[in-house]
Structures are given as structure tokens and as C-alpha cells.
Amino acid sequence: MPQYEPILVPHPIQPKLEDEVRVLADQVMDQIVGKLLKHKERQAA
């Protein structure tokens, strides 16, 4: 969706273990939720 700015995580991801990928996801979770809520607020306005 063009209205969303990308959220970047360090690469490469492929050689990482599942737990390492989860750590990367946890590090950006607040950003993801914030962007989704911001978008929802715009739609409601």
C-alpha cells in the first residue's frame, strides 16, 4: 500500500535461526502497530 512507509529490519534474514528472526520482529513490533493505528485513525477521520 503506497500510504505505508516501509519498516526495515537488518538483512540477511535467511541464515538466521527462527528465534533470531523473532527477535528482529519484536524489535520493530511497536513501529508496525503504530503505523497500523495511525492509518486506522486516518480512515476514521
C-alpha positions in Angstrom: 0.0 0.0 0.0 1.5 3.3 -1.0 0.5 5.2 2.1 2.6 2.9 4.3 6.3 3.7 4.9 8.5 0.6 5.0 9.8 -0.7 8.2 13.3 -2.1 7.7 15.0 -5.0 9.6 18.7 -5.9 9.3 19.5 -8.3 6.5 20.3 -11.0 5.6 17.5 -12.9 7.3 17.8 -16.2 5.5 20.7 -17.7 7.5 19.1 -16.7 10.9 17.5 -19.2 13.2 13.8 -18.9 13.9 14.4 -17.4 17.4 16.8 -14.8 15.8 14.1 -13.7 13.3 11.6 -13.4 16.2 13.9 -11.1 18.0 14.1 -8.9 14.8 10.3 -8.9 14.6 10.0 -8.0 18.3 12.3 -5.0 17.7 10.0 -3.5 15.1 6.6 -4.5 16.5 6.0 -1.1 18.1 6.6 0.6 14.8 4.3 -1.8 13.0 1.4 -1.3 15.5 2.0 2.4 15.5 1.7 2.7 11.7 -1.4 0.5 11.6 -3.1 2.5 14.3 -2.1 5.8 12.6 -3.6 4.5 9.3 -6.8 3.4 11.1 -7.2 6.9 12.6 -6.9 8.5 9.2 -9.6 6.2 7.8 -11.9 7.1 10.7 -11.5 10.8 10.2 
